[in-house]
Amino acid sequence: MGKRNNDNQPIESIIREFVISNNLESGLDKVNAREAWANLMGNGVNNYTTAIELKNDVLYVQLSSSVLREELSYGNEKIVKMLNESLGKDVVKKLVLR
């Protein structure tokens, strides 16, 4: 058996290569974006969050409270910035509250 060339690679970079080569990144981004929203917003907002969907680079968040939707819309850009910081890369370009 030949010596494998990735013996010295840290597991993280092996997983990253696997994810990228198998086009799993967008799926992971979707899961991570949901988690980032939940962590950033806390229970108060999460109780009114009925759906979260990442399509391309737009995060669609459905809220059951029109008052909360209105309030969050004022901080839209700040929320996008905080989400991307939490994700460690620019995943979300736009936030749409519905």
Residue frames relative to the residue before (quaternion, step in Angstrom):
aa qw qx qy qz dx dy dz
M 1.0000 0.0000 0.0000 0.0000 0.00 0.00 0.00
G 0.4250 -0.7042 0.5114 0.2489 3.57 -0.95 0.92
K 0.5419 -0.6031 0.4721 0.3459 3.51 -1.21 0.55
R 0.3934 -0.7165 0.5238 0.2399 3.56 -0.87 0.96
N 0.4600 -0.7295 0.4432 0.2445 3.55 -0.96 0.87
N 0.6903 0.4749 -0.3015 0.4551 3.60 1.19 -0.10
D 0.2613 0.8050 -0.4978 0.1892 3.59 1.19 0.44
N 0.7607 0.3856 -0.2056 0.4800 3.57 1.00 -0.76
Q 0.4834 0.6660 -0.4417 0.3573 3.57 1.24 0.09
P 0.4542 -0.6552 0.5134 0.3175 3.58 -0.96 0.75
I 0.6391 -0.5684 0.3636 0.3691 3.56 -1.09 0.76
E 0.6037 0.5827 -0.3558 0.4116 3.60 1.05 -0.74
S 0.7020 0.4479 -0.2875 0.4732 3.60 0.86 -0.86
I 0.5911 0.5464 -0.3685 0.4650 3.61 1.12 -0.54
I 0.6608 0.4953 -0.3009 0.4770 3.57 0.94 -0.91
R 0.6385 0.5294 -0.3296 0.4511 3.59 0.94 -0.89
E 0.6486 0.5104 -0.3166 0.4675 3.61 0.94 -0.88
F 0.6414 0.5269 -0.3170 0.4588 3.56 0.97 -0.89
V 0.6579 0.5192 -0.2991 0.4563 3.57 0.90 -0.97
I 0.6898 0.4779 -0.2791 0.4668 3.58 0.85 -1.00
S 0.7053 0.4716 -0.2811 0.4484 3.58 0.83 -0.97
N 0.7335 0.3850 -0.2353 0.5082 3.61 1.16 -0.41
N 0.4552 -0.7273 0.4148 0.3030 3.58 1.30 0.36
L 0.3616 0.7410 -0.4885 0.2856 3.58 1.00 0.80
E 0.4539 0.7379 -0.4248 0.2627 3.55 1.26 -0.32
S 0.6727 0.4969 -0.3222 0.4436 3.60 0.85 -0.89
G 0.6251 0.5322 -0.3331 0.4637 3.58 1.07 -0.69
L 0.6541 0.4950 -0.3048 0.4840 3.55 1.01 -0.83
D 0.6152 0.5474 -0.3418 0.4528 3.58 1.01 -0.79
K 0.6410 0.5333 -0.3261 0.4454 3.59 0.97 -0.85
V 0.6680 0.4848 -0.2903 0.4842 3.57 0.93 -0.93
N 0.6788 0.5013 -0.2899 0.4516 3.57 0.90 -0.96
A 0.6278 0.5331 -0.3355 0.4573 3.59 1.04 -0.75
R 0.6306 0.5219 -0.3284 0.4712 3.59 1.03 -0.79
E 0.6719 0.4953 -0.2927 0.4664 3.55 0.92 -0.94
A 0.6396 0.5295 -0.3250 0.4527 3.57 0.97 -0.87
W 0.6302 0.5232 -0.3299 0.4694 3.59 0.99 -0.85
A 0.6742 0.5060 -0.2958 0.4494 3.59 0.83 -1.02
N 0.6877 0.4852 -0.2843 0.4591 3.59 0.92 -0.91
L 0.6924 0.4878 -0.2804 0.4516 3.57 0.92 -0.90
M 0.7536 0.4406 -0.2171 0.4368 3.55 0.87 -0.96
G 0.3290 -0.7727 0.4888 0.2360 3.58 1.12 -0.52
N 0.7559 -0.4362 0.2637 0.4107 3.54 -1.35 0.21
G 0.5844 0.6079 -0.3750 0.3851 3.59 0.98 -0.79
V 0.7417 0.3791 -0.2079 0.5128 3.56 0.80 -1.05
N 0.6368 0.5601 -0.3356 0.4101 3.60 0.97 -0.81
N 0.5941 0.5723 -0.3599 0.4359 3.58 1.14 -0.59
Y 0.7333 0.3851 -0.2171 0.5166 3.60 1.17 -0.57
T 0.5488 0.5993 -0.3979 0.4258 3.59 1.29 -0.05
T 0.1419 -0.8276 0.5405 0.0529 3.57 -0.54 1.17
A 0.8045 -0.0202 0.0141 0.5935 3.61 1.15 -0.48
I 0.0638 -0.7633 0.6421 0.0301 3.53 -1.16 0.74
E 0.0786 0.8024 -0.5854 0.0853 3.55 -0.77 1.03
L 0.1993 -0.7561 0.6140 0.1081 3.55 -0.93 0.97
K 0.0213 0.7762 -0.6281 0.0498 3.57 -0.64 1.17
N 0.7975 -0.0576 -0.0485 0.5986 3.53 -0.54 1.24
D 0.7432 -0.3588 0.2451 0.5088 3.61 -0.44 -1.06
V 0.5457 0.5821 -0.4038 0.4476 3.57 1.22 0.54
L 0.2095 -0.7646 0.5990 0.1126 3.56 -0.86 1.03
Y 0.1501 -0.7815 0.6035 0.0508 3.55 -0.64 1.20
V 0.0243 -0.7968 0.6034 -0.0220 3.55 -0.71 1.08
Q 0.1989 -0.7782 0.5879 0.0954 3.54 -0.74 1.10
L 0.0878 -0.8037 0.5886 -0.0002 3.54 -0.78 1.09
S 0.3986 -0.7352 0.4991 0.2269 3.57 -0.99 0.82
S 0.6958 0.4147 -0.2737 0.5186 3.59 1.27 0.03
S 0.3610 -0.7467 0.5184 0.2083 3.58 -0.60 1.14
V 0.5998 0.5570 -0.3557 0.4511 3.60 1.11 -0.66
L 0.6692 0.4883 -0.2897 0.4793 3.58 0.92 -0.94
R 0.6165 0.5517 -0.3368 0.4496 3.59 0.99 -0.85
E 0.6527 0.5198 -0.2917 0.4677 3.54 0.95 -0.98
E 0.6821 0.5040 -0.2829 0.4479 3.55 0.88 -1.00
L 0.6853 0.4842 -0.2828 0.4647 3.58 0.91 -0.93
S 0.5925 0.5979 -0.3684 0.3947 3.59 1.08 -0.66
Y 0.5979 0.5685 -0.3628 0.4332 3.60 1.15 -0.55
G 0.7557 0.3554 -0.1939 0.5147 3.58 1.09 -0.66
N 0.1885 0.8522 -0.4737 0.1174 3.54 1.33 0.34
E 0.7157 0.4504 -0.2685 0.4613 3.61 0.68 -1.07
K 0.6365 0.5290 -0.3204 0.4609 3.54 1.03 -0.83
I 0.6373 0.5263 -0.3217 0.4618 3.59 0.99 -0.84
V 0.6333 0.5271 -0.3238 0.4650 3.61 0.95 -0.89
K 0.6560 0.5160 -0.3015 0.4609 3.57 0.94 -0.94
M 0.6786 0.4920 -0.2832 0.4660 3.58 0.91 -0.93
L 0.6238 0.5337 -0.3358 0.4618 3.60 1.03 -0.76
N 0.6867 0.4832 -0.2828 0.4638 3.57 0.87 -0.97
E 0.6175 0.5282 -0.3428 0.4714 3.58 1.05 -0.72
S 0.6569 0.5175 -0.2927 0.4637 3.54 1.00 -0.89
L 0.6980 0.4573 -0.2543 0.4888 3.59 1.08 -0.78
G 0.4208 -0.7344 0.4426 0.2962 3.57 1.23 -0.36
K 0.7719 0.1427 -0.1362 0.6044 3.59 1.27 0.28
D 0.5699 -0.6026 0.4317 0.3545 3.57 -1.24 0.37
V 0.0073 0.8087 -0.5846 0.0653 3.55 -0.06 1.33
V 0.7670 0.3046 -0.1352 0.5483 3.54 0.98 -0.97
K 0.1713 -0.7804 0.5950 0.0868 3.57 -0.76 1.08
K 0.8046 0.0902 0.0080 0.5869 3.54 1.12 -0.76
L 0.2059 -0.7573 0.6090 0.1152 3.55 -1.12 0.76
V 0.0736 -0.7853 0.6145 0.0198 3.56 -0.80 1.04
L 0.1675 -0.7846 0.5936 0.0640 3.54 -0.66 1.19
R 0.0370 -0.8149 0.5784 0.0064 3.57 -0.76 0.99
